[in-house]
Amino acid sequence: MGPIIFWLKYLSFLLTVQLQPTTAAGIFPSVYCGVRELRERINIVNNIHKITEAMKLVAAARIRRAQEAVINGRPFSETLVEVLYDINEQIQLEDVDVPLTNVRPVQKVALVVITGDRGLCGGFNNAILKKAENRMAELKNLGLDYTVISVGKKGNSYFRRRTDVQIERFIGGGSFPTAKEAQTIADDVFSLFVSEEVDKVELLYNKFVSLVKSDPVIQTLLPLSAKGEVCDANGNCVDANEDEFFRLTSKGGKLTVERDTGRTNRAAFLPNMEFEQDPVQILDALMPLYLNSQILRALQESLASELAARMGAMSNATDNAMELKKTLSIAYNRKRQAKITTEILEIVAGVEALR
């Protein structure tokens, strides 16, 4: 056997060794398929890369509009809550009965859980569903009953599998939240609370923080109480510790809610507030607007969080696809080179045998 055959065999041995999986360094994956299978896997990964990159660009294009809606809507909803608190405080002094502000002992709570309509957005939907599960467990430990209003296809499919949870209604989401969609949810909430089927309504949604972060939060929607605390028949507070409603109304020190005593800071209200119309009429006119604006804001926050999560998830998927494509291409080239070297080795060996 000549020196050419020796070096060809040695090269073939080196290529075979480099194709083995290196579990310690993790440079090459375990490849146990032929050249054709590797070529097919590379084509599949390339198609996935195109799809994830397109979904990333779509989410990035939509996130700007959703983010602007959240930023522009927050000042209005926060100011409206402060105004309603001021009016409600004045009405409480006159001992006027307003159904949506009545605080009664809580026996049943309605949970409005807002999720997304699609997946491929990381842990967005799982985060709010886990928050809902924890809240339901907390209410169960307090001995309170609860019902769920599910908004969004992902939440609907999840709660349909839960036979142990009472579902009031399933509501599908839309491509972009509108006041009409918010009003549909507000009508259900209004009828449940006014008919005294539930004594408290809470919103559960993902609050948009930034393009890389969103927080699942709980916000008390009803009753709009000036006392700042809703209790059960035994006098125990049933508000969530991280209730977003209390952080909203105490922003900037304009309206402070003392959670330990359940009393508001009277200095924050305007003592000489006068109304040209009856305060009850003003409150009756503003409460539907309050319900619609708070629910619309939650829908907008949830959509912005979903798009940001999807953009991040698709960006990571695109990067992973590129890395996998690169790794498979290296493995494919090495196997192809090994196969070519083996064929050359066989040809040279045949030539040497004929001599």
MOQUIKA-V715026 format. One record per residue. N is the residue number from 1. RES is the residue in one small letter. SS is DSSP state (~ for helix, > for strand, _ for the rest). NEAR is the number of other C-alpha atoms within 12 Angstrom. D_CENTER is the distance of its C-alpha to the mean C-alpha in Angstrom with 2 decimals. Layout:
N|RES|SS|NEAR|D_CENTER + N|RES|SS|NEAR|D_CENTER
This chain:
1|m|_|16|68.23 + 2|g|_|15|68.00 + 3|p|~|13|65.77 + 4|i|~|19|63.56 + 5|i|~|24|62.48 + 6|f|~|15|61.85 + 7|w|~|18|59.50 + 8|l|~|27|57.66 + 9|k|~|26|57.09 + 10|y|~|18|55.95 + 11|l|~|23|53.43 + 12|s|~|27|52.16 + 13|f|~|22|51.77 + 14|l|~|18|49.76 + 15|l|~|25|47.37 + 16|t|~|22|46.92 + 17|v|~|17|46.18 + 18|q|~|24|43.55 + 19|l|_|29|41.76 + 20|q|_|23|41.24 + 21|p|_|18|37.78 + 22|t|_|14|37.61 + 23|t|_|10|35.38 + 24|a|_|9|36.17 + 25|a|_|9|35.28 + 26|g|_|11|32.80 + 27|i|_|20|34.10 + 28|f|_|26|34.81 + 29|p|_|26|33.01 + 30|s|_|17|35.08 + 31|v|_|25|36.66 + 32|y|_|17|38.81 + 33|c|_|19|39.22 + 34|g|_|20|41.73 + 35|v|~|24|41.75 + 36|r|~|15|40.88 + 37|e|~|19|37.83 + 38|l|~|29|36.66 + 39|r|~|22|37.16 + 40|e|~|18|35.07 + 41|r|~|25|32.23 + 42|i|~|27|32.40 + 43|n|~|22|32.24 + 44|i|~|19|29.19 + 45|v|~|27|27.33 + 46|n|~|26|28.50 + 47|n|~|18|27.10 + 48|i|~|23|23.68 + 49|h|~|27|23.84 + 50|k|~|22|24.62 + 51|i|~|20|21.79 + 52|t|~|29|19.06 + 53|e|~|27|20.73 + 54|a|~|20|20.84 + 55|m|~|29|17.12 + 56|k|~|29|16.53 + 57|l|~|23|19.04 + 58|v|~|21|17.65 + 59|a|~|31|14.16 + 60|a|~|27|16.19 + 61|a|~|18|18.38 + 62|r|~|24|15.82 + 63|i|~|32|13.81 + 64|r|~|22|17.00 + 65|r|~|22|17.39 + 66|a|~|33|13.90 + 67|q|~|32|14.41 + 68|e|~|19|17.87 + 69|a|~|27|16.88 + 70|v|~|31|14.72 + 71|i|~|22|17.60 + 72|n|~|16|20.26 + 73|g|~|24|18.90 + 74|r|~|26|18.41 + 75|p|~|19|22.20 + 76|f|~|22|23.19 + 77|s|~|29|20.93 + 78|e|~|29|21.94 + 79|t|~|23|25.57 + 80|l|~|28|25.62 + 81|v|~|37|24.54 + 82|e|~|35|27.33 + 83|v|~|29|29.86 + 84|l|~|36|29.10 + 85|y|~|40|29.53 + 86|d|~|36|32.86 + 87|i|~|38|34.07 + 88|n|~|40|33.03 + 89|e|~|35|34.91 + 90|q|~|27|38.00 + 91|i|~|28|37.83 + 92|q|~|24|37.60 + 93|l|~|15|40.91 + 94|e|~|14|42.50 + 95|d|_|14|41.27 + 96|v|_|21|39.84 + 97|d|_|18|37.73 + 98|v|_|27|34.46 + 99|p|~|25|32.46 + 100|l|~|37|28.94 + 101|t|~|36|29.90 + 102|n|_|26|31.73 + 103|v|_|30|30.72 + 104|r|_|31|31.90 + 105|p|_|23|31.63 + 106|v|>|34|28.34 + 107|q|_|31|28.81 + 108|k|>|32|25.73 + 109|v|>|45|22.18 + 110|a|>|45|19.91 + 111|l|>|45|16.17 + 112|v|>|48|14.16 + 113|v|>|51|10.82 + 114|i|>|53|8.54 + 115|t|_|50|6.46 + 116|g|_|45|7.02 + 117|d|_|30|10.64 + 118|r|_|25|10.78 + 119|g|_|24|10.11 + 120|l|_|28|11.20 + 121|c|_|33|8.03 + 122|g|_|26|8.54 + 123|g|_|26|6.85 + 124|f|~|40|3.14 + 125|n|~|40|4.69 + 126|n|~|27|7.24 + 127|a|~|31|6.12 + 128|i|~|37|5.93 + 129|l|~|36|8.81 + 130|k|~|23|10.59 + 131|k|~|29|10.51 + 132|a|~|39|12.01 + 133|e|~|25|14.46 + 134|n|~|20|15.60 + 135|r|~|37|16.18 + 136|m|~|33|18.10 + 137|a|~|19|20.10 + 138|e|~|21|20.90 + 139|l|~|30|22.16 + 140|k|~|19|24.11 + 141|n|~|13|25.77 + 142|l|_|25|26.79 + 143|g|_|19|28.43 + 144|l|_|28|26.41 + 145|d|>|28|25.43 + 146|y|>|35|22.11 + 147|t|>|34|20.83 + 148|v|>|41|17.45 + 149|i|>|37|16.62 + 150|s|>|39|13.89 + 151|v|>|43|12.38 + 152|g|_|36|11.05 + 153|k|~|24|12.79 + 154|k|~|30|10.61 + 155|g|~|39|10.83 + 156|n|~|30|14.41 + 157|s|~|24|15.44 + 158|y|~|28|14.23 + 159|f|~|30|16.07 + 160|r|~|20|19.02 + 161|r|_|13|19.74 + 162|r|_|15|19.82 + 163|t|_|10|23.39 + 164|d|_|14|23.46 + 165|v|_|24|20.95 + 166|q|_|22|22.37 + 167|i|>|28|20.46 + 168|e|>|27|21.66 + 169|r|>|27|20.23 + 170|f|>|28|17.89 + 171|i|>|31|16.77 + 172|g|_|28|15.67 + 173|g|_|31|13.58 + 174|g|_|23|15.31 + 175|s|_|21|15.33 + 176|f|_|28|15.22 + 177|p|_|33|15.10 + 178|t|_|23|18.68 + 179|a|~|25|20.69 + 180|k|~|18|22.03 + 181|e|~|27|18.79 + 182|a|~|33|18.10 + 183|q|~|25|21.72 + 184|t|~|26|21.38 + 185|i|~|43|18.90 + 186|a|~|34|21.12 + 187|d|~|24|24.18 + 188|d|~|31|22.94 + 189|v|~|40|22.01 + 190|f|~|31|25.37 + 191|s|~|22|27.40 + 192|l|~|31|25.98 + 193|f|~|33|26.65 + 194|v|~|24|30.00 + 195|s|_|15|31.32 + 196|e|_|25|30.52 + 197|e|_|23|28.67 + 198|v|_|32|26.03 + 199|d|_|40|26.77 + 200|k|>|46|23.39 + 201|v|>|46|20.12 + 202|e|>|44|16.79 + 203|l|>|45|13.49 + 204|l|>|47|10.28 + 205|y|>|47|7.17 + 206|n|>|42|4.91 + 207|k|>|38|8.05 + 208|f|>|34|8.86 + 209|v|>|21|11.41 + 210|s|>|24|12.48 + 211|l|_|26|12.13 + 212|v|_|23|11.69 + 213|k|>|25|9.74 + 214|s|>|29|7.06 + 215|d|>|29|7.84 + 216|p|>|36|7.00 + 217|v|>|37|10.20 + 218|i|>|36|12.89 + 219|q|>|38|15.25 + 220|t|>|39|18.61 + 221|l|>|42|19.44 + 222|l|>|44|22.89 + 223|p|_|42|25.54 + 224|l|_|43|26.06 + 225|s|_|37|28.27 + 226|a|_|39|30.47 + 227|k|_|30|30.99 + 228|g|_|36|27.54 + 229|e|_|34|27.36 + 230|v|_|39|27.12 + 231|c|>|29|29.09 + 232|d|>|24|30.16 + 233|a|_|18|33.76 + 234|n|_|15|34.70 + 235|g|_|16|33.52 + 236|n|_|21|30.58 + 237|c|>|27|27.52 + 238|v|_|38|24.50 + 239|d|_|35|22.04 + 240|a|_|35|19.16 + 241|n|_|19|20.19 + 242|e|_|20|17.13 + 243|d|>|28|17.24 + 244|e|~|28|15.87 + 245|f|~|37|18.72 + 246|f|~|36|21.38 + 247|r|~|27|20.07 + 248|l|~|31|19.86 + 249|t|~|35|23.42 + 250|s|_|25|24.94 + 251|k|~|20|23.91 + 252|g|~|13|27.03 + 253|g|~|19|29.26 + 254|k|_|24|29.93 + 255|l|_|33|28.97 + 256|t|_|30|28.86 + 257|v|>|31|27.92 + 258|e|>|20|29.65 + 259|r|_|26|27.67 + 260|d|_|15|30.68 + 261|t|_|15|33.12 + 262|g|_|22|31.02 + 263|r|>|20|33.00 + 264|t|>|28|32.14 + 265|n|_|25|34.00 + 266|r|~|21|36.63 + 267|a|~|16|37.55 + 268|a|~|23|34.33 + 269|f|_|24|35.47 + 270|l|_|19|38.13 + 271|p|_|14|41.25 + 272|n|_|10|43.24 + 273|m|_|15|40.71 + 274|e|_|13|42.63 + 275|f|_|15|41.54 + 276|e|_|9|43.53 + 277|q|_|12|42.12 + 278|d|_|16|41.55 + 279|p|~|30|38.39 + 280|v|~|27|37.55 + 281|q|~|18|37.62 + 282|i|~|23|35.41 + 283|l|~|33|32.86 + 284|d|~|24|33.03 + 285|a|~|18|32.44 + 286|l|~|26|29.50 + 287|m|~|34|27.59 + 288|p|~|28|26.48 + 289|l|~|26|25.40 + 290|y|~|36|23.53 + 291|l|~|38|21.62 + 292|n|~|32|20.86 + 293|s|~|35|19.85 + 294|q|~|43|17.52 + 295|i|~|43|15.71 + 296|l|~|35|15.78 + 297|r|~|44|14.40 + 298|a|~|47|11.38 + 299|l|~|46|10.91 + 300|q|~|41|11.55 + 301|e|~|45|9.25 + 302|s|~|47|6.24 + 303|l|~|46|8.08 + 304|a|~|45|8.93 + 305|s|~|44|5.73 + 306|e|~|52|5.27 + 307|l|~|47|8.96 + 308|a|~|41|9.19 + 309|a|~|40|7.31 + 310|r|~|41|9.55 + 311|m|~|35|12.42 + 312|g|~|33|12.35 + 313|a|~|29|12.19 + 314|m|~|32|14.91 + 315|s|~|31|16.85 + 316|n|~|22|17.10 + 317|a|~|29|18.04 + 318|t|~|28|20.61 + 319|d|~|22|22.10 + 320|n|~|20|22.38 + 321|a|~|28|24.04 + 322|m|~|25|26.46 + 323|e|~|21|27.35 + 324|l|~|27|27.88 + 325|k|~|30|29.96 + 326|k|~|24|32.04 + 327|t|~|26|32.66 + 328|l|~|35|33.61 + 329|s|~|28|35.85 + 330|i|~|25|37.68 + 331|a|~|35|38.17 + 332|y|~|33|39.32 + 333|n|~|23|41.82 + 334|r|~|29|43.17 + 335|k|~|32|43.70 + 336|r|~|26|45.32 + 337|q|~|24|47.57 + 338|a|~|28|48.48 + 339|k|~|23|49.38 + 340|i|~|20|51.50 + 341|t|~|26|53.20 + 342|t|~|24|54.03 + 343|e|~|18|55.52 + 344|i|~|21|57.59 + 345|l|~|27|58.72 + 346|e|~|19|59.92 + 347|i|~|17|61.79 + 348|v|~|23|63.48 + 349|a|~|21|64.41 + 350|g|~|14|65.96 + 351|v|~|15|67.92 + 352|e|~|15|69.16 + 353|a|~|12|70.25 + 354|l|~|8|72.32 + 355|r|_|9|74.23
